[in-house]
Amino acid sequence: MRLSVVIPVFNEPEQVVATIRSATAAIGESPAFAEAEIVVADDGSTEDVAGAALAAATTVPVRIERLPQNGGRFKARQAGLAAARGEYVFFLDAGVTVEPGSLSFLADRLADGRDVWNGHTILDTRGSPFAHFWSVVSSLAFGDYVDDPRETSFGIENFDRFPKGTGCFFAPRELMVTSFASFRTRYEDTRNANDDAPIIRAVAEQRPINIAPQFAYVYTPRRSLSSFVKHAFHRGIVFVDGHGRRESRFFPVVVAFFPVSAGVAVAVVKRPVVAPVLLAGSVAIAGIVAARKRRPLAEVASFAALVPVYAAAHGAGMWRGAALAAAKRLRSRT
């Protein structure tokens, strides 16, 4: 089977090397994918990503598709997909590493007609309170699967109850071409867009998406407070684009957020004493929620401590997203 591994990257030379090497090792374990290539979509990097990627090449040929300027992961993935020659496409984000045996497991399932797979995420939580935070978030958002990992599948009817993302996603190339063609964003700049959930939703409308612990990858979350805050702000922008749609399970959350957050802001301005009360309350509630999920103590403590930080940054991002969407609508009417 012909396989194209597509890796979008922007200024992450060391990370893309790790991803290429793990993908190469996984391909080497599975004779079914002997005819494979790796396409690195360089999203206008200012660092020598191409040199690092080509130097990492071993038994699998590496090609570089360079975008003239940074346009965001969607455009990079799109360029990589357009350049792919394989019957199947395996999307990987730079920095993630494929677990050994993943593609061998997949080859057996493809023979049974199960040809769309979302990677099972293994969070690298070593010594990182930020990673512990995301471990709790995953359990809260996708507990149906995260709290009981097993081989299963999901479709459009239960789409929002399972973890998904093109950080590790495998599917027939033609199916992905069709799904990418349906992509729409509320923003003019695709760097702010939700660049994977709408695409995967389009896939789920056509056929089941499979997931299993045996097809897995390791993801390392941000490990500094500044990068955590920036990431939270960006996720707020992305959240509005991806879930400000009636078909999303989280659409009521998006709708309710703006009047509620505006009311809270007014209350804090009028009575500043409200701020520390809200802070203490959010920490306490977050700790209780994480504890009730029977998460380890380190995760409970990290989640409780970081919830106020994340909520503030994510909320600011949602307001920014609403402003960007409104600006696009206004410009389209003039």
C-alpha positions, 0 to 999 in steps of 0.5 A, spaced: 500 500 500 502 506 498 503 511 504 504 518 504 506 521 511 504 529 511 507 533 516 506 541 517 511 544 520 513 552 522 520 553 525 520 546 529 527 543 526 528 539 532 521 537 533 520 535 525 526 530 526 523 526 531 517 526 528 520 523 521 524 518 525 518 515 529 514 515 522 520 511 519 521 506 524 513 505 524 513 504 517 519 499 517 515 495 522 510 494 517 511 491 510 504 493 508 507 500 507 513 498 504 512 503 498 512 510 502 514 517 502 514 523 507 512 530 505 514 535 509 510 542 508 514 547 510 509 553 512 514 559 510 519 557 516 525 562 517 529 556 520 532 551 516 527 546 517 528 543 510 535 541 511 533 538 518 528 534 515 532 532 509 538 530 514 533 525 518 531 521 512 533 514 512 530 508 509 523 513 507 524 518 502 523 525 504 520 531 500 519 538 502 513 542 500 515 549 501 510 555 502 512 562 500 509 565 507 506 562 513 499 561 512 497 556 518 497 549 519 491 548 514 494 551 508 500 547 510 496 540 511 493 542 504 499 543 500 502 537 503 496 533 501 496 536 494 503 533 493 502 526 496 502 521 492 500 515 496 493 511 496 493 513 504 495 519 507 498 519 514 497 526 517 502 528 523 504 534 527 511 536 528 513 534 535 509 528 535 512 521 535 508 515 533 508 509 538 512 502 535 507 497 532 502 503 530 502 502 523 503 494 523 496 494 527 493 499 522 495 494 516 491 488 519 485 493 520 485 496 513 484 489 510 477 489 514 475 495 510 476 500 516 481 505 513 480 511 517 483 512 524 484 517 529 491 516 533 490 515 540 493 520 544 499 519 550 500 525 553 507 526 556 506 528 563 513 528 566 514 533 571 509 538 567 503 541 571 501 544 564 501 537 561 497 534 568 492 540 566 490 537 559 490 530 562 484 532 566 481 536 560 481 530 556 478 526 561 472 531 562 471 532 555 472 525 552 471 521 558 467 516 554 473 514 551 479 517 555 477 513 561 476 507 558 481 506 552 479 501 547 478 499 540 472 502 537 469 507 532 465 513 532 461 517 527 457 524 526 452 522 531 457 522 537 462 526 534 464 530 539 464 525 545 471 522 542 478 525 542 480 527 534 485 531 531 489 531 524 495 531 529 495 524 528 490 521 523 490 516 517 485 516 511 484 514 504 487 520 500 481 521 496 477 522 502 481 527 505 481 531 499 474 531 499 473 533 506 479 539 505 475 541 499 469 542 504 473 546 509 470 553 511 472 558 516 469 564 519 475 568 519 479 571 513 486 569 516 486 561 516 492 561 521 486 563 526 481 557 524 479 551 527 484 547 522 482 540 524 475 539 527 471 541 521 475 537 516 474 531 521 467 532 521 466 532 514 470 525 514 465 522 519 459 524 515 461 519 510 464 513 514 466 511 521 472 513 524 476 508 528 480 509 534 484 504 539 490 504 544 494 500 539 494 506 534 498 511 538 502 517 538 506 521 544 504 528 544 508 533 549 504 539 551 507 546 552 511 546 558 512 554 560 507 558 563 507 563 557 506 558 552 501 555 556 497 562 556 498 563 548 496 556 547 490 557 551 488 564 548 489 561 541 484 555 543 479 560 545 479 563 538 479 556 534 474 554 539 469 559 536 470 558 529 470 550 530 464 550 535 460 556 534 456 552 529 449 548 531 452 541 529 457 542 535 455 539 542 459 545 545 455 550 541 450 552 547 457 553 551 459 558 545 452 562 545 452 562 553 459 564 554 459 572 551 453 574 556 455 570 562 462 573 561 460 580 560 456 580 566 462 577 570 466 583 568 461 588 569 460 585 576 468 585 578 468 592 575 462 595 580 465 591 586 472 589 585 471 584 591 468 579 587 474 578 583 478 574 589 471 570 591 470 568 583 478 566 583 477 562 590 471 559 587 473 557 581 479 553 584 475 550 589 470 547 584 476 545 579 479 541 584 472 538 586 471 536 579 478 533 578 478 529 584 471 526 583 474 524 576 479 520 580 485 523 577 491 523 581 493 528 586 498 531 581 493 532 576 488 535 581 492 540 584 495 542 577 488 543 574 485 547 580 491 551 580 491 553 572 483 553 571 483 561 572 489 562 568 486 558 562 479 560 563 482 568 562 486 566 556 481 562 553 475 567 554 479 573 551 481 568 545 473 567 544 472 574 544 477 575 539 474 570 535 468 573 535 471 580 533 474 577 527 468 573 525 464 580 525 470 583 522 469 578 516 462 579 516 462 586 515 467 586 510 463 581 506 457 586 506 461 592 503 
